[in-house]
Amino acid sequence: MLTLMFVDYSVEPYYYERGVDLYENGQNYAMASMLHMAGPVLLGEAKFAALDFLFIPFIRINQRQMGITS
């Protein structure tokens, strides 16, 4: 789920600005699945875990700014 949120918040805007709808046909899910499986191999377990660890505060700050509480 966290990898999907990473794709939604960090990757999707890049593609959107270039005219690509990452949500069409579930491409966001496909990319998140690929990243979830290949990320630890490509980045190493520790760096991929650090990416998750550092992304969580970003999500919390973003949700607070939008008035979303959980």
Secondary structure as GFF3:
##gff-version 3
##sequence-region A 1 70
A	DSSP	alpha_helix	2	6	.	.	.	ID=ss1
A	DSSP	pi_helix	7	11	.	.	.	ID=ss2
A	DSSP	alpha_helix	12	17	.	.	.	ID=ss3
A	DSSP	three_ten_helix	24	26	.	.	.	ID=ss4
A	DSSP	alpha_helix	27	43	.	.	.	ID=ss5
A	DSSP	alpha_helix	45	65	.	.	.	ID=ss6
###
